[in-house]
Amino acid sequence: MIAFDNSYARLPDRFFARLDPTPVKAPALIKVNEPLARELGLDPADIDADVVAGNRIPQGAQPIAQAYAGHQFGHFTPQLGDGRAILLGEVVGRDGVRRDIQLKGSGPTPWSRQGDGRAALGPVLREYLISEAMHAIGVPTTRTLAAATTGEWVFREGALPGAVLARVAASHIRVGTFQYFAARSDMEAVKLLADHAIARHYPAAAKATNPYRALLEAVVARQAPLIAQWLHIGFIHGVMNTDNCAISGETIDYGPCAFLDAYDPAAVFSSIDQGGRYAYGNQPRIAQWNLARLAETLLPLLAEEEQAAIDSAQEALAGFGPQFQAAYLGGLRRKLGLTTEQEGDAALVQDLLQRMADNQADFTLTFRALCDAAAGPEGDAAVRALFTDPGAYDAWAPAWRQRLAAEPAADRPAAMRATNPALIPRNHLVEEAIVAAVAREDFQPFESLLAVVTRPFDDQPEAARYALPPRPEQRVLQTFCGT
């Protein structure tokens, strides 16, 4: 029994379309995330293949497909919507937090734009692995409750096995949701949506002199540290369209996402990002651009006079840069074992990153190896080995050690290990798990990788191969969104 309480479904009908998932031929459960189920107050036994695949609607669910618009690679599309996802409803977990349960790949909706509304097995497994790894690292994210195969084929570049993902999110309200109504000059709906977002995510904003200015400031304050956290772990979202920017401040929509191996701020993996708009190093700028699009939709609510509204929006948006920089530099300080702030820290960090880029140093391994190097020069060998020219590290390390000596050193390596993951879902390992499942119906590589990446900060000697960067023939050069 799932205790649904569906607040979004109580909004006016123009916010969504009411429809059930399309049943599938032969659903089979891949996996249920039992710890998450219990956190939501659910009995994992109630989450069976028929529920996940959409063949059986749980009592209390009110299935809807949400309407939204969005800027895709800078170009505005006034109507997108949930083309292959259906929101079953909302539950309030044991922690008192309200969350959506959505089925992704559950069949066509009015927003499908001639698509099949389905998901292939590979992207479902990718989202399961990466969203759960992100959660384990501590990055705000949607999560995966369960996944199931459908017993049917979907057709992309060829015939692929179909699957459905049960996704859990703080909500599925996006910047593009506001854009959908603003594009139609439906300010009544924009206000209703803003009020709903405030009540659900930012209740303190309701007490502000201008709740809508406070809402915008609150979303900025969530997005700035989120993007900094992405950069701290080498994560590239790949498709930062405004319909993939959640008002809640969670990472949402794991399509052509990837993690850096060698550090490269210009890195792009997404097959659809031909111009590098969403490259690793561009993500802060794009996040601020997306927030500006949100501000545009809220202008009539910020002030009656147009210039006053623009000024208010610009003041709120101006907070992004300083908040991002503080979060970004603060996180990098922690990755280097620093607990205090000193002038010159930014230059020290940027010097290391430039040397890493110039020498193709693996991002994750470099910072993890620095944990041992922080204990003394005897740890330097492991770091030096990651640079094509070890002298580049040798030239940087004395300034780092001098900076470390300027503050207390209590248990520094352990503190660094708690912020520098040893294990991430490396692209070639994700691909290996997907190929095994798709080509051979072998889910053991998926299970093994999931077990490893959900303990990202633990040294796992038995899982040593999962920490290694890819060999040249294993490198993944492109990732795909799966639609």
N, C-alpha and C positions, 0 to 999 in steps of 0.2 A: 504494500500500500504506500503510495507516494502522496504526501500531503501538499498538494499544489495550492498556491495562492497567486493568481495571475493578474498582477496590477497592469501590465502593458495591454493586456486584452480588454481592459476596462476603458481604454482610451477610445475615441471615436473610430468608426470603421475605416475612415480614409487613411489611418495609420498602418493598415495591414490588410491582408486577405485571409479569410477564414477557410481553411481546407485541411484535409487529412493527408498524411503521407501516402504515397502510392505503394501498395503491397508488392512484395517481391516473391519469387518462386520458392526459394529454398534457403532461408536465412540460417546462418550458423555463427555462433558466438566466437569471436577471436579472443577477446579478453575483457574482463570487468575490472575496473580500478577500485578494488574493494576498500582501501583506506579512504579514498575520496567519497565513495558511496556512504560509508559510515559517518564521515564528517558532515555530509548533507543530511544525516538522519535517515538514510535509506537502508533497507535490507538488501545486500548484494544479491540475494536469491530472487528478489523481485525484478532484477534487471536481466531479462533473458533475451534470446535472439529475436523473438517476435517483437518485443518492445523496442529494441535498438534499431532493428531494420524497418520499423514502422508498420508492421503487420497487425499489431495490437495496440490500441490507444489506452493508456492507463486511465483509470477512473480519476476524474478531476482535471485532467489535461484539457486545454483549449487550444488546439493546434492552429497556429497562424504563421503566415509568411510576412515579414516586415517590409515596409516600403522605405527606400532610401535612394539618394542620388550620389553623385561623386565626381571629383576630378580624377581622371585616370591618366597618369603620365602628363598632367598639366592640362588636359582637355576635359571640359565639363560634359557629363552625360546626365541629363535631367531625370532619368528614370533607370535605376538599376534594380534594387530590391533583392530579397532573398530568392535567387533563381534556383537554388538547389538545397535550400535549408528550410526547415520548419521548426519553429519554436513550440515545444510541447507545453511549456509553462514555467512557472517559477516556484522554487522551494526556499524555505528559510531554514538554514542549517543549524546545527547544534551551537554554533558560535553566534547565532542571531543575525547572520548576514544573508541577505536575499540574493539568490543566484538563478540565472536562466538555465534550463536544460533544452538544448537544441539538437535536432537530428540533421546532420550535414550529409547530403547525398540521398535525400529521401524522396526524390521525384520532382517532376515539373510543377511550377507555380505560375501565377500570372506574370511573374517577373523573369521568366526563364529565357526570353528572347530567342526562341526556337532551339534552345538547348535541351538536353535530355534530363536535366535536373539530378543527375546521378554523379557519384564519385567513384573513381577507380581505387583499387586496393592500395596501390603504391602511395598516393598522396595521403590516404587515411593513416597508413602506418607512419609516414613521415610526421604528420601532425601529432600523432600519439607520442612518438619518441621525443620530438623536440619540445612540445609544450610541457611535458612532464619533466624533461631535463631543465628547462627554464625555471619551472617552479622549484625544483630541488636546489638550483643555484641561488634562488631568492629573487628572481625577476618577476614583477607582476605580470600575470598571463592568464588567458583562458586555459582551461584544462580539459583532459579527456576522461570522461566517465566510463566509456565502453566503446568497443568497435565490433562490427559483425560483417561477414560477407553476405552477399545477396543471392548467390547461386545464379546470377545473371551476368551477361557480358555488357560492358560499355565500350563505346568506340571512340578512340582518340586517334593516335597515329596508327593504331591497329586495334584488334579486339583485346580487351583487358578485363580481368575479373572485377566485378563491382563490389562496393563495400559502403557501409554507413558508419559515420562517427557520431557518437553522442558527446556533444561539447557542452562544457559548463563555463559560464561567464558571469561576471558581476552584472552585466547587461550587454545587450547587443546594440545599444544606442551609439551611433557613429556621428562624426562630423557630417557625413553624407546624409544622415537622417534629418538634420536641421536644414541642409541644403535642399532636400526634396521639397520641403514646404516653402522655404524662402523663394525658390525658383518659381513657385506658383502664386507668389504674393499672398500666401495664406498665413498671415501673421497671427491669426487666432491659434492655428496649429503650432506655430513656432513657440508661442507663449505656453501653450499646454505642454509641449514637449520639454521646454525649459523648466517649467514647474515640476514635471515628472522627474527630470534628471536631478533637480535640486533635492527633491524629497527622497529620491533613491540613493544618491551618491554624495551629496554635499548639503546636508540639512542645516549646517551652520550658515550657509549663504542666505537662507530664508530670513534670517534676522538682520541682514545687512541693510544699509540705507538703500542701496540698489542691488537687489538679489541677483540680477542678471549680469551686472558687472562682477559681482562676487563669484558667480558661476564661471564666467570666463577666466577669472584669475585662478580659480581652483583647478580648472582643467589645465591651464598653463603650468601650475605648480605640480601636477601629476605627470605631465608629459615630459617636462625638462629632466627630472631624474631618471625617468624610464629610458630615454634615449641614451643618457650617460651610462646606464647599466648595460645597455646593448653594446656600447663601445668597449666597456670594461671586459667583456668576455668574447669580443670578436664576432658578434652576431650581426648578420646582414638580413634585414627583413625581406628586401627584394621587391616589394610592391606596396610602397607607402602611399597609396592613393587615399583620398579623404574618406572613402567608404571603408578603409581598413584602419582608421584612426578612431579608437574607442574613447568615448567621453569619460569612461571610468578610469582611464589611465592604465589599462591592461594591454599587453601585447595580444593582438588578435589577427587571425587569418595567416596560418603558416602555409603559404603557397611555395613560391620559388625561393625560400629562405635558405641560408647556409651559414657556416662558421668559417672564419679565416683559418687557414693553415699558416703559411708564411704571412707575416704582417705586411699589408699593402692597403693604404687608405683609399686607393682608387679601385679596389677589388669589386667586381660585379659578377654574380653567378646567374642571375635570372635571365632566362632565354628571351624574355619579352622586354628587357630593359636595354635596348640597343644603344641608347645614348648615355648610359651611366647615370641617369638622373638619381637613382636610388643607391648609388655606390656607398660602401661602408662610411667613408668620410663625409659624404653629403647628408647623412641622416639627420644631424641637428638642424641644418638649414631647411630641409624639407619638412621636418616637424613644425618648425616655426611658420612655414608657408601654410601648412594645413591649418594651424591654429588661426591664422589670419582669415582663412575662408570661414571658419566658425564665427569669428568676430563679425564678419560681414553679415551673416544671417541674423545676428543679435542686435544690429545697429538700432532698429526702431525701438528696441526695449531698453537701450542704454541711455537715451535722452530724446526729448521731443525735437530739439533742434539738431539738424544734420551734422553741423560742424562739431557741436558738443559731443554728439555720439561718436564721431570719428576720433576725436581727441581722447575720449574715454577708452575706446577700443585700443588705440595706439599705446596709451599708458599701460593698459593691462598686458598687451603683447610685449612691451619693452621689458617686462619682467622675465621673459623666457631666457634671454642671453645670460644675465647674471646668475640665474638659478641653475641653468645648464652648466655653466663654467664652474660654479661652486661644487656641484655634484660630480662633475667629470674629474676635476682636479682632486677633489677629496677622495674619490674612489681610487685614482691612480696613486695618490699618496699611500693609501692603505695597501695597495698592491706592492708597493716598494718598501713597506714596513715602517712608514712614517706616521706618527700620531699627532704631531704638532704642525703648525703652519709657519713657514719661513719664506722670506723673499728669496726668489731664485728657484723655488720648487718647480714652477711651471717649466722653466728652462731646462732643469735637470731631467724632467719627464720627457719633454719634447726631444731632447738630445738622444735619449735612449730609443725612443720610437723611431727617430730618423735613422739611427744606426741599425735598428732591426729591419727597417724597410730596405736600406741599402744592402743588407747582408742576408736577406731572405730568411730571417730568424723566425722560427715557429712561434706564434703569438702565445698560445697556451703554455707550451713547454718552457718558454723563456721565463715567464713570470713564475711558474711553478718551481723552476730550478733556482730562481733568485731566493726562494724561501730558505734553501740550504746555504746559499752563498751569503745570506745575511748573518749567518752564525759565524762566518770566518772565511778567509781566502781559500781554505781547503775545499770549499764548495764551488769555486770558480770554474773548475774544469768542465762541469756539466753545462754551464752557461756558455762558455767559450765554444764548445763543440757545436752549438746551434748557429753560429755565425760563420758565413763563408770566409770572412777574414776575422779570426779570433782577436786580432789586435784592436778591432773596433770596440769590442767589449772592454778590453784591457784599458783602453784610453778613457772609457767612461767610468769604470768602477771606482777609482780613487775618490772622485767627487761624491759618489753615492755613499761610500764608506765614511767620508768626512761628515756628510749630512747625517748619517745614522748615529755617529758618535755624539752628535749635538743634543740627543734626547735619550731618555731612559730606554733600556733594552729588554725589559722584563718579558720573557717568553715571546720574543719577536717572531722567530720562525713559525711557531704554532699559530700566532695571530695571522701571519701571512698565508699559511695553508688554509685558513678558514675563509679567505677572500679570493684566493687564486685557485680555481678548480684544476684538478689533475686530469679530469676526464670530461669531455664534452661529446655530443653526438657528431663526430666528424663525418663529413660529407660522404666519404668513401665507405664508411661503415654503415651509414644509413642506406646507401645504395645497395650494399651487400645484403642487408636484411630484406630490403624490398625485392631484390631479384630472387632471393631464395623463396620468399612467400609467393610471388607472382608466377615464377617459372616452375617451382617444384612443390608448391603448397607446404613448404617447410617454414614454420613460424619460430623455430628454435633460435635462429640468429636474431630475430626481433626480440624475443624474450630475453636472450642473453644481453643484448645491447641495452635494453630497457633497464635491466637490473643494475648494470654498470653505471649508466648515466644518471640514475636517480640517487646515486651516492657520489656526487661529483667531487667532494672534497676529501674523500677517503683514499689513502694509498691502498691499492688493490693489486698486490703482486701477482695474483692469479689471473688478473685481467690486463697484464702488461701490454699486450698487443693493441688494446683499445686506446692506449695513450699515445701510440706512435703516429706520426704524420704519415700520409700516404706515400708509397713509392711512386716514382714517375708514372708508371702504367696504371696506378690506382687513382690518380687525381681526377676529381670531378670538376669539369670546366663549366658545366651549365646545369641549372636546376629548372624545373618546370612547375607551373601552377596547377596543372591537372584538370582544368576545365575544358 
